Amino acid sequence: MKARHMRFYDRVFGADPAYWRSVSPSGVLAPDATPMLLVCSTQRADNPCA
């Protein structure tokens, strides 16, 4: 959220960095976490997979 992003995210997630961390999947990943599928498109120009 610190990088350039669509304003839609500000309306959805607000402006509190602590909240962003609490709802971020990468903030709650652990070795014993429930399996999940995360998809990243390498075809997008903004390089979201980095």
PDB file with SEQRES, HELIX, SHEET and CRYST1 records, atoms N, CA, C and O in Angstrom:
SEQRES   1 A   50  MET LYS ALA ARG HIS MET ARG PHE TYR ASP ARG VAL PHE          
SEQRES   2 A   50  GLY ALA ASP PRO ALA TYR TRP ARG SER VAL SER PRO SER          
SEQRES   3 A   50  GLY VAL LEU ALA PRO ASP ALA THR PRO MET LEU LEU VAL          
SEQRES   4 A   50  CYS SER THR GLN ARG ALA ASP ASN PRO CYS ALA                  
HELIX    1 AA1 ARG A    7  PHE A   13  1                                   7    
HELIX    2 AA2 PRO A   17  VAL A   23  1                                   7    
HELIX    3 AA3 PRO A   25  VAL A   28  1                                   4    
CRYST1    1.000    1.000    1.000  90.00  90.00  90.00 P 1           1          
ATOM      1  N   MET A   1       0.809  -1.188   0.000  1.00  0.00           N  
ATOM      2  CA  MET A   1       0.000   0.000   0.000  1.00  0.00           C  
ATOM      3  C   MET A   1       0.858   1.260   0.000  1.00  0.00           C  
ATOM      4  O   MET A   1       0.358   2.352  -0.269  1.00  0.00           O  
ATOM      5  N   LYS A   2       2.131   1.117   0.296  1.00  0.00           N  
ATOM      6  CA  LYS A   2       3.006   2.288   0.253  1.00  0.00           C  
ATOM      7  C   LYS A   2       3.413   2.623  -1.170  1.00  0.00           C  
ATOM      8  O   LYS A   2       3.736   3.770  -1.478  1.00  0.00           O  
ATOM      9  N   ALA A   3       3.398   1.615  -2.041  1.00  0.00           N  
ATOM     10  CA  ALA A   3       3.736   1.840  -3.443  1.00  0.00           C  
ATOM     11  C   ALA A   3       2.522   2.408  -4.181  1.00  0.00           C  
ATOM     12  O   ALA A   3       1.415   2.424  -3.643  1.00  0.00           O  
ATOM     13  N   ARG A   4       2.728   2.858  -5.375  1.00  0.00           N  
ATOM     14  CA  ARG A   4       1.638   3.394  -6.189  1.00  0.00           C  
ATOM     15  C   ARG A   4       0.580   2.301  -6.386  1.00  0.00           C  
ATOM     16  O   ARG A   4       0.916   1.165  -6.720  1.00  0.00           O  
ATOM     17  N   HIS A   5      -0.692   2.647  -6.179  1.00  0.00           N  
ATOM     18  CA  HIS A   5      -1.773   1.683  -6.293  1.00  0.00           C  
ATOM     19  C   HIS A   5      -3.074   2.393  -6.669  1.00  0.00           C  
ATOM     20  O   HIS A   5      -3.165   3.619  -6.603  1.00  0.00           O  
ATOM     21  N   MET A   6      -4.064   1.618  -7.058  1.00  0.00           N  
ATOM     22  CA  MET A   6      -5.354   2.206  -7.418  1.00  0.00           C  
ATOM     23  C   MET A   6      -6.043   2.759  -6.166  1.00  0.00           C  
ATOM     24  O   MET A   6      -5.961   2.155  -5.097  1.00  0.00           O  
ATOM     25  N   ARG A   7      -6.713   3.894  -6.295  1.00  0.00           N  
ATOM     26  CA  ARG A   7      -7.369   4.520  -5.148  1.00  0.00           C  
ATOM     27  C   ARG A   7      -8.464   3.640  -4.551  1.00  0.00           C  
ATOM     28  O   ARG A   7      -8.845   3.810  -3.393  1.00  0.00           O  
ATOM     29  N   PHE A   8      -8.964   2.699  -5.349  1.00  0.00           N  
ATOM     30  CA  PHE A   8      -9.975   1.772  -4.859  1.00  0.00           C  
ATOM     31  C   PHE A   8      -9.498   1.087  -3.565  1.00  0.00           C  
ATOM     32  O   PHE A   8     -10.287   0.881  -2.643  1.00  0.00           O  
ATOM     33  N   TYR A   9      -8.215   0.739  -3.504  1.00  0.00           N  
ATOM     34  CA  TYR A   9      -7.691   0.059  -2.330  1.00  0.00           C  
ATOM     35  C   TYR A   9      -7.753   0.944  -1.085  1.00  0.00           C  
ATOM     36  O   TYR A   9      -7.951   0.439   0.020  1.00  0.00           O  
ATOM     37  N   ASP A  10      -7.591   2.235  -1.249  1.00  0.00           N  
ATOM     38  CA  ASP A  10      -7.690   3.139  -0.108  1.00  0.00           C  
ATOM     39  C   ASP A  10      -9.098   3.119   0.467  1.00  0.00           C  
ATOM     40  O   ASP A  10      -9.278   3.141   1.685  1.00  0.00           O  
ATOM     41  N   ARG A  11     -10.104   3.077  -0.417  1.00  0.00           N  
ATOM     42  CA  ARG A  11     -11.486   3.035   0.060  1.00  0.00           C  
ATOM     43  C   ARG A  11     -11.792   1.713   0.758  1.00  0.00           C  
ATOM     44  O   ARG A  11     -12.542   1.684   1.734  1.00  0.00           O  
ATOM     45  N   VAL A  12     -11.225   0.641   0.272  1.00  0.00           N  
ATOM     46  CA  VAL A  12     -11.505  -0.684   0.826  1.00  0.00           C  
ATOM     47  C   VAL A  12     -10.706  -0.935   2.107  1.00  0.00           C  
ATOM     48  O   VAL A  12     -11.266  -1.389   3.105  1.00  0.00           O  
ATOM     49  N   PHE A  13      -9.400  -0.642   2.085  1.00  0.00           N  
ATOM     50  CA  PHE A  13      -8.530  -1.007   3.195  1.00  0.00           C  
ATOM     51  C   PHE A  13      -8.186   0.140   4.142  1.00  0.00           C  
ATOM     52  O   PHE A  13      -7.531  -0.087   5.159  1.00  0.00           O  
ATOM     53  N   GLY A  14      -8.607   1.353   3.836  1.00  0.00           N  
ATOM     54  CA  GLY A  14      -8.347   2.474   4.724  1.00  0.00           C  
ATOM     55  C   GLY A  14      -6.907   2.953   4.678  1.00  0.00           C  
ATOM     56  O   GLY A  14      -6.182   2.686   3.721  1.00  0.00           O  
ATOM     57  N   ALA A  15      -6.500   3.665   5.723  1.00  0.00           N  
ATOM     58  CA  ALA A  15      -5.180   4.288   5.731  1.00  0.00           C  
ATOM     59  C   ALA A  15      -4.312   3.851   6.909  1.00  0.00           C  
ATOM     60  O   ALA A  15      -3.295   4.484   7.192  1.00  0.00           O  
ATOM     61  N   ASP A  16      -4.697   2.784   7.596  1.00  0.00           N  
ATOM     62  CA  ASP A  16      -3.971   2.343   8.783  1.00  0.00           C  
ATOM     63  C   ASP A  16      -3.007   1.202   8.455  1.00  0.00           C  
ATOM     64  O   ASP A  16      -3.452   0.083   8.197  1.00  0.00           O  
ATOM     65  N   PRO A  17      -1.693   1.462   8.458  1.00  0.00           N  
ATOM     66  CA  PRO A  17      -0.713   0.419   8.143  1.00  0.00           C  
ATOM     67  C   PRO A  17      -0.813  -0.809   9.055  1.00  0.00           C  
ATOM     68  O   PRO A  17      -0.544  -1.925   8.608  1.00  0.00           O  
ATOM     69  N   ALA A  18      -1.191  -0.625  10.309  1.00  0.00           N  
ATOM     70  CA  ALA A  18      -1.347  -1.775  11.212  1.00  0.00           C  
ATOM     71  C   ALA A  18      -2.478  -2.676  10.726  1.00  0.00           C  
ATOM     72  O   ALA A  18      -2.375  -3.900  10.803  1.00  0.00           O  
ATOM     73  N   TYR A  19      -3.544  -2.082  10.232  1.00  0.00           N  
ATOM     74  CA  TYR A  19      -4.654  -2.865   9.690  1.00  0.00           C  
ATOM     75  C   TYR A  19      -4.217  -3.596   8.430  1.00  0.00           C  
ATOM     76  O   TYR A  19      -4.561  -4.762   8.240  1.00  0.00           O  
ATOM     77  N   TRP A  20      -3.458  -2.920   7.564  1.00  0.00           N  
ATOM     78  CA  TRP A  20      -2.970  -3.559   6.331  1.00  0.00           C  
ATOM     79  C   TRP A  20      -2.199  -4.827   6.678  1.00  0.00           C  
ATOM     80  O   TRP A  20      -2.409  -5.874   6.066  1.00  0.00           O  
ATOM     81  N   ARG A  21      -1.300  -4.731   7.667  1.00  0.00           N  
ATOM     82  CA  ARG A  21      -0.504  -5.892   8.060  1.00  0.00           C  
ATOM     83  C   ARG A  21      -1.386  -7.005   8.618  1.00  0.00           C  
ATOM     84  O   ARG A  21      -1.135  -8.184   8.368  1.00  0.00           O  
ATOM     85  N   SER A  22      -2.419  -6.631   9.373  1.00  0.00           N  
ATOM     86  CA  SER A  22      -3.264  -7.646   9.999  1.00  0.00           C  
ATOM     87  C   SER A  22      -4.109  -8.420   8.997  1.00  0.00           C  
ATOM     88  O   SER A  22      -4.496  -9.555   9.275  1.00  0.00           O  
ATOM     89  N   VAL A  23      -4.406  -7.838   7.839  1.00  0.00           N  
ATOM     90  CA  VAL A  23      -5.233  -8.523   6.837  1.00  0.00           C  
ATOM     91  C   VAL A  23      -4.419  -9.031   5.650  1.00  0.00           C  
ATOM     92  O   VAL A  23      -4.980  -9.622   4.727  1.00  0.00           O  
ATOM     93  N   SER A  24      -3.127  -8.812   5.660  1.00  0.00           N  
ATOM     94  CA  SER A  24      -2.282  -9.257   4.558  1.00  0.00           C  
ATOM     95  C   SER A  24      -1.990 -10.750   4.678  1.00  0.00           C  
ATOM     96  O   SER A  24      -1.532 -11.199   5.729  1.00  0.00           O  
ATOM     97  N   PRO A  25      -2.245 -11.529   3.628  1.00  0.00           N  
ATOM     98  CA  PRO A  25      -1.930 -12.959   3.693  1.00  0.00           C  
ATOM     99  C   PRO A  25      -0.467 -13.224   4.038  1.00  0.00           C  
ATOM    100  O   PRO A  25      -0.168 -14.179   4.755  1.00  0.00           O  
ATOM    101  N   SER A  26       0.437 -12.403   3.545  1.00  0.00           N  
ATOM    102  CA  SER A  26       1.853 -12.641   3.831  1.00  0.00           C  
ATOM    103  C   SER A  26       2.190 -12.382   5.295  1.00  0.00           C  
ATOM    104  O   SER A  26       3.217 -12.854   5.782  1.00  0.00           O  
ATOM    105  N   GLY A  27       1.348 -11.643   5.998  1.00  0.00           N  
ATOM    106  CA  GLY A  27       1.588 -11.376   7.408  1.00  0.00           C  
ATOM    107  C   GLY A  27       1.162 -12.491   8.335  1.00  0.00           C  
ATOM    108  O   GLY A  27       1.552 -12.513   9.502  1.00  0.00           O  
ATOM    109  N   VAL A  28       0.363 -13.421   7.827  1.00  0.00           N  
ATOM    110  CA  VAL A  28      -0.141 -14.493   8.678  1.00  0.00           C  
ATOM    111  C   VAL A  28       0.310 -15.880   8.215  1.00  0.00           C  
ATOM    112  O   VAL A  28      -0.135 -16.885   8.768  1.00  0.00           O  
ATOM    113  N   LEU A  29       1.182 -15.947   7.216  1.00  0.00           N  
ATOM    114  CA  LEU A  29       1.659 -17.240   6.750  1.00  0.00           C  
ATOM    115  C   LEU A  29       2.541 -17.904   7.804  1.00  0.00           C  
ATOM    116  O   LEU A  29       3.373 -17.256   8.438  1.00  0.00           O  
ATOM    117  N   ALA A  30       2.344 -19.186   7.974  1.00  0.00           N  
ATOM    118  CA  ALA A  30       3.126 -19.966   8.927  1.00  0.00           C  
ATOM    119  C   ALA A  30       3.274 -21.371   8.365  1.00  0.00           C  
ATOM    120  O   ALA A  30       2.474 -21.783   7.526  1.00  0.00           O  
ATOM    121  N   PRO A  31       4.287 -22.119   8.812  1.00  0.00           N  
ATOM    122  CA  PRO A  31       4.491 -23.474   8.286  1.00  0.00           C  
ATOM    123  C   PRO A  31       3.269 -24.380   8.436  1.00  0.00           C  
ATOM    124  O   PRO A  31       3.050 -25.259   7.603  1.00  0.00           O  
ATOM    125  N   ASP A  32       2.474 -24.178   9.480  1.00  0.00           N  
ATOM    126  CA  ASP A  32       1.307 -25.030   9.703  1.00  0.00           C  
ATOM    127  C   ASP A  32       0.003 -24.395   9.204  1.00  0.00           C  
ATOM    128  O   ASP A  32      -1.083 -24.825   9.593  1.00  0.00           O  
ATOM    129  N   ALA A  33       0.105 -23.382   8.352  1.00  0.00           N  
ATOM    130  CA  ALA A  33      -1.083 -22.694   7.834  1.00  0.00           C  
ATOM    131  C   ALA A  33      -1.890 -23.607   6.917  1.00  0.00           C  
ATOM    132  O   ALA A  33      -1.356 -24.554   6.339  1.00  0.00           O  
ATOM    133  N   THR A  34      -3.169 -23.315   6.792  1.00  0.00           N  
ATOM    134  CA  THR A  34      -4.032 -24.050   5.888  1.00  0.00           C  
ATOM    135  C   THR A  34      -3.524 -23.864   4.462  1.00  0.00           C  
ATOM    136  O   THR A  34      -3.220 -22.738   4.066  1.00  0.00           O  
ATOM    137  N   PRO A  35      -3.424 -24.940   3.680  1.00  0.00           N  
ATOM    138  CA  PRO A  35      -2.962 -24.816   2.295  1.00  0.00           C  
ATOM    139  C   PRO A  35      -3.845 -23.854   1.497  1.00  0.00           C  
ATOM    140  O   PRO A  35      -5.058 -23.807   1.697  1.00  0.00           O  
ATOM    141  N   MET A  36      -3.233 -23.096   0.599  1.00  0.00           N  
ATOM    142  CA  MET A  36      -3.979 -22.164  -0.237  1.00  0.00           C  
ATOM    143  C   MET A  36      -3.268 -22.032  -1.581  1.00  0.00           C  
ATOM    144  O   MET A  36      -2.096 -22.380  -1.724  1.00  0.00           O  
ATOM    145  N   LEU A  37      -3.998 -21.529  -2.541  1.00  0.00           N  
ATOM    146  CA  LEU A  37      -3.445 -21.295  -3.861  1.00  0.00           C  
ATOM    147  C   LEU A  37      -3.368 -19.789  -4.080  1.00  0.00           C  
ATOM    148  O   LEU A  37      -4.385 -19.100  -4.006  1.00  0.00           O  
ATOM    149  N   LEU A  38      -2.177 -19.275  -4.349  1.00  0.00           N  
ATOM    150  CA  LEU A  38      -1.980 -17.867  -4.652  1.00  0.00           C  
ATOM    151  C   LEU A  38      -1.542 -17.772  -6.107  1.00  0.00           C  
ATOM    152  O   LEU A  38      -0.660 -18.509  -6.546  1.00  0.00           O  
ATOM    153  N   VAL A  39      -2.152 -16.875  -6.841  1.00  0.00           N  
ATOM    154  CA  VAL A  39      -1.877 -16.748  -8.264  1.00  0.00           C  
ATOM    155  C   VAL A  39      -1.298 -15.367  -8.545  1.00  0.00           C  
ATOM    156  O   VAL A  39      -1.761 -14.365  -8.002  1.00  0.00           O  
ATOM    157  N   CYS A  40      -0.290 -15.329  -9.390  1.00  0.00           N  
ATOM    158  CA  CYS A  40       0.356 -14.080  -9.761  1.00  0.00           C  
ATOM    159  C   CYS A  40       0.554 -14.073 -11.272  1.00  0.00           C  
ATOM    160  O   CYS A  40       1.060 -15.046 -11.832  1.00  0.00           O  
ATOM    161  N   SER A  41       0.164 -12.993 -11.936  1.00  0.00           N  
ATOM    162  CA  SER A  41       0.287 -12.915 -13.387  1.00  0.00           C  
ATOM    163  C   SER A  41       1.596 -12.259 -13.799  1.00  0.00           C  
ATOM    164  O   SER A  41       1.860 -11.109 -13.448  1.00  0.00           O  
ATOM    165  N   THR A  42       2.406 -12.987 -14.540  1.00  0.00           N  
ATOM    166  CA  THR A  42       3.657 -12.415 -15.035  1.00  0.00           C  
ATOM    167  C   THR A  42       3.423 -11.635 -16.325  1.00  0.00           C  
ATOM    168  O   THR A  42       4.365 -11.079 -16.889  1.00  0.00           O  
ATOM    169  N   GLN A  43       2.185 -11.589 -16.796  1.00  0.00           N  
ATOM    170  CA  GLN A  43       1.865 -10.892 -18.024  1.00  0.00           C  
ATOM    171  C   GLN A  43       1.512  -9.420 -17.791  1.00  0.00           C  
ATOM    172  O   GLN A  43       1.417  -8.654 -18.750  1.00  0.00           O  
ATOM    173  N   ARG A  44       1.317  -9.018 -16.540  1.00  0.00           N  
ATOM    174  CA  ARG A  44       0.966  -7.634 -16.255  1.00  0.00           C  
ATOM    175  C   ARG A  44       2.182  -6.736 -16.333  1.00  0.00           C  
ATOM    176  O   ARG A  44       3.282  -7.134 -15.949  1.00  0.00           O  
ATOM    177  N   ALA A  45       1.989  -5.539 -16.824  1.00  0.00           N  
ATOM    178  CA  ALA A  45       3.094  -4.598 -17.007  1.00  0.00           C  
ATOM    179  C   ALA A  45       3.663  -4.064 -15.689  1.00  0.00           C  
ATOM    180  O   ALA A  45       4.813  -3.626 -15.646  1.00  0.00           O  
ATOM    181  N   ASP A  46       2.865  -4.098 -14.611  1.00  0.00           N  
ATOM    182  CA  ASP A  46       3.338  -3.533 -13.347  1.00  0.00           C  
ATOM    183  C   ASP A  46       4.141  -4.521 -12.487  1.00  0.00           C  
ATOM    184  O   ASP A  46       4.464  -4.214 -11.339  1.00  0.00           O  
ATOM    185  N   ASN A  47       4.468  -5.711 -13.035  1.00  0.00           N  
ATOM    186  CA  ASN A  47       5.321  -6.697 -12.393  1.00  0.00           C  
ATOM    187  C   ASN A  47       4.853  -7.051 -10.969  1.00  0.00           C  
ATOM    188  O   ASN A  47       5.631  -6.918 -10.024  1.00  0.00           O  
ATOM    189  N   PRO A  48       3.599  -7.499 -10.800  1.00  0.00           N  
ATOM    190  CA  PRO A  48       3.074  -7.756  -9.472  1.00  0.00           C  
ATOM    191  C   PRO A  48       3.704  -8.956  -8.775  1.00  0.00           C  
ATOM    192  O   PRO A  48       3.575  -9.087  -7.557  1.00  0.00           O  
ATOM    193  N   CYS A  49       4.374  -9.825  -9.502  1.00  0.00           N  
ATOM    194  CA  CYS A  49       4.937 -11.032  -8.898  1.00  0.00           C  
ATOM    195  C   CYS A  49       6.246 -10.768  -8.167  1.00  0.00           C  
ATOM    196  O   CYS A  49       6.723 -11.614  -7.411  1.00  0.00           O  
ATOM    197  N   ALA A  50       6.809  -9.628  -8.386  1.00  0.00           N  
ATOM    198  CA  ALA A  50       8.079  -9.301  -7.704  1.00  0.00           C  
ATOM    199  C   ALA A  50       7.828  -9.223  -6.220  1.00  0.00           C  
ATOM    200  O   ALA A  50       8.752  -8.962  -5.450  1.00  0.00           O  
TER     201      ALA A  50                                                      
END                                                                             
